């Protein structure tokens, strides 16, 4: 509970406090386009399009999720969830351990640069919750900054990425694959979403898939 309060408080300070301008810039469509420039690749991986129910978690200002939905021709706007109310059109406040949605509620889920703020227990619960709310034939794309071989650089990157985080845990493919493989997906793939421009550090992207119902 103490950890949960600290995470929420850090997120609120980032979205509404004196660094609000940075949160707005990073979460804007222009900011997200710099961080993740290939929107078309994300749409392709998620199979986002008309008739698909789309959820974005850790949305910040929610600008990028709305951009993706508009480019994909979605008939309904995305449902945008975060830990705290922010400057953008956040629809739902929720906690990763218990997402406030029914089973199989969404066909497409995105979660970008969000999980570094979660400890291992929270991340395990979050992985299970994503699997629960993901519909058969659904796809979820989880993207995060990855660690490097240098501990010194990792400490630097953690400081650079600390905005909105009570603590930062950068995980690579091995740790993330081990965590998500226990959560009930039918396929987990390491995918390339294109160049990463700002900041100049690597990232890891997981595509999580559910099979059709038998």
C-alpha positions in Angstrom: 0.0 0.0 0.0 2.9 2.4 0.8 4.4 1.6 -2.6 1.1 2.2 -4.3 0.6 5.6 -2.7 4.1 6.6 -3.6 3.6 5.6 -7.3 0.3 7.5 -7.5 1.8 10.6 -5.8 4.7 10.7 -8.1 2.5 10.4 -11.1 0.2 13.2 -9.8 3.2 15.5 -9.3 4.5 14.8 -12.8 1.1 15.5 -14.5 -0.1 18.4 -12.4 2.9 19.9 -10.5 5.7 22.2 -11.5 6.9 19.7 -14.2 3.5 19.7 -15.8 5.0 21.4 -18.9 7.4 18.5 -19.4 4.5 16.0 -19.0 2.5 17.9 -21.5 5.4 18.0 -24.0 6.3 14.4 -23.6 2.7 13.2 -23.8 1.7 15.4 -26.7 1.3 14.0 -30.2 4.5 15.8 -31.3 6.4 14.6 -28.3 5.3 11.0 -28.7 6.0 11.2 -32.4 9.6 12.0 -31.5 9.8 9.2 -29.0 8.0 6.6 -31.1 8.0 7.9 -34.7 6.4 5.0 -36.6 2.7 5.2 -35.7 1.9 3.1 -38.7 4.1 0.2 -37.4 2.2 0.3 -34.0 -1.1 0.3 -35.8 0.1 -2.7 -37.9 1.3 -4.7 -34.8 -1.9 -4.1 -32.9 -4.1 -4.7 -36.0 -5.9 -1.5 -34.9 -8.8 -0.5 -37.1 -12.5 -0.1 -37.5 -14.6 -2.2 -35.1 -11.6 -2.9 -32.8 -12.0 -1.9 -29.1 -8.8 -0.1 -28.0 -7.4 0.6 -24.5 -4.3 2.7 -23.7 -2.8 2.3 -20.3 -0.5 4.9 -18.8 -1.8 7.3 -21.3 -0.5 10.6 -19.8 -2.2 13.2 -21.9 -3.9 10.5 -24.0 -2.8 12.5 -27.2 -0.9 9.7 -28.8 -3.6 7.0 -28.3 -6.1 9.4 -30.0 -3.7 9.9 -32.8 -3.3 6.2 -33.4 -7.0 5.6 -33.2 -7.7 8.4 -35.7 -5.0 7.2 -38.2 -6.3 3.6 -37.9 -9.9 4.7 -38.7 -11.3 3.5 -35.4 -15.0 4.2 -35.1 -14.8 4.8 -31.4 -12.2 6.8 -29.4 -9.7 4.8 -27.3 -10.4 4.2 -23.6 -7.5 5.9 -21.8 -6.5 4.8 -18.3 -3.8 6.3 -16.0 -2.9 6.3 -12.3 -3.9 9.9 -11.8 -5.9 12.6 -13.6 -3.8 14.6 -15.9 -4.0 17.4 -18.4 -5.4 15.3 -21.2 -8.6 13.3 -21.8 -8.0 10.5 -19.2 -11.2 8.4 -19.1 -10.5 6.1 -16.2 -8.3 6.1 -13.1 -7.2 2.6 -12.3 -4.5 0.5 -10.7 -2.4 -2.1 -12.6 -3.1 -4.9 -10.2 -6.9 -4.6 -10.8 -8.0 -3.0 -14.0 -11.6 -1.8 -13.8 -12.8 -3.7 -16.9 -14.7 -6.9 -17.6 -13.0 -10.0 -19.0 -12.1 -9.9 -22.7 -13.2 -6.2 -23.0 -10.6 -5.0 -25.6 -9.2 -6.2 -28.9 -6.1 -3.9 -28.8 -4.1 -2.6 -25.8 -1.1 -0.3 -25.7 1.1 0.4 -22.7 4.0 2.7 -23.5 6.8 3.7 -21.1 4.6 2.8 -18.1 5.9 -0.4 -16.5 9.3 1.0 -15.3 7.4 2.5 -12.3 6.1 -0.9 -11.2 7.9 -3.3 -8.9 8.1 -7.0 -9.7 4.9 -8.0 -7.8 2.9 -5.2 -9.4 4.2 -6.1 -12.8 3.2 -9.8 -12.4 -0.3 -8.7 -11.5 -0.4 -6.2 -14.3 0.6 -8.9 -16.8 -2.2 -11.1 -15.6 -4.7 -8.3 -15.8 -3.7 -7.4 -19.4 -4.3 -11.1 -20.3 -7.7 -11.1 -18.5 -9.1 -8.0 -20.3 -7.6 -8.9 -23.7 -10.2 -10.6 -26.0 -9.6 -13.7 -28.0 -7.6 -12.8 -31.1 -6.5 -9.6 -29.3 -3.1 -8.0 -29.2 -1.3 -5.9 -26.6 1.9 -3.9 -27.2 4.0 -3.2 -24.2 6.9 -0.8 -24.8 9.6 0.4 -22.3 13.1 1.7 -22.1 15.6 -1.1 -21.7 18.7 -1.5 -19.6 22.2 -1.5 -21.2 25.4 -3.3 -20.2 26.8 -0.3 -18.3 25.5 0.2 -14.8 26.7 3.8 -14.9 24.6 4.4 -18.0 21.6 2.6 -16.4 21.8 4.9 -13.4 21.9 7.9 -15.7 19.0 6.7 -17.8 17.0 6.0 -14.6 17.5 9.6 -13.5 16.5 10.9 -16.9 13.4 8.8 -16.9 12.4 9.4 -13.3 9.6 11.9 -14.0 6.4 10.6 -12.7 8.0 7.6 -11.0 8.5 6.9 -7.3 11.2 4.4 -8.4 12.6 3.2 -11.8 13.2 -0.4 -12.7 14.5 -1.0 -16.3 14.0 -4.5 -17.4 15.3 -6.3 -20.5 13.7 -8.9 -22.8 14.7 -11.8 -20.5 13.0 -10.5 -17.4 10.0 -9.3 -19.2 9.5 -12.5 -21.1 9.8 -14.5 -17.9 7.1 -12.3 -16.3 4.6 -12.2 -19.1 5.0 -15.9 -20.0 3.3 -16.8 -16.7 0.3 -14.6 -17.3 -1.7 -16.6 -19.8 -0.9 -15.4 -23.3 -0.8 -17.7 -26.3 2.2 -15.9 -27.9 4.8 -13.4 -26.8 7.1 -11.8 -29.4 10.0 -9.4 -29.2 9.2 -6.8 -31.9 10.8 -3.8 -33.5 8.7 -0.7 -33.7 11.2 1.5 -35.4 13.8 4.1 -34.4 14.0 5.6 -31.0 15.0 9.2 -31.2 14.6 10.8 -27.8 16.3 10.0 -25.4 19.2 8.0 -27.1 18.7 4.8 -25.1 17.4 1.4 -26.2 13.9 0.1 -25.6 12.2 -3.2 -25.5 8.8 -3.9 -27.1 6.6 -7.0 -26.4 3.7 -8.1 -28.6 1.3 -10.2 -26.5 -1.4 -12.2 -28.3 -4.4 -14.3 -27.5 -5.6 -17.1 -29.7 -9.1 -17.4 -31.1 -11.6 -19.3 -28.9 -11.7 -23.0 -29.5 
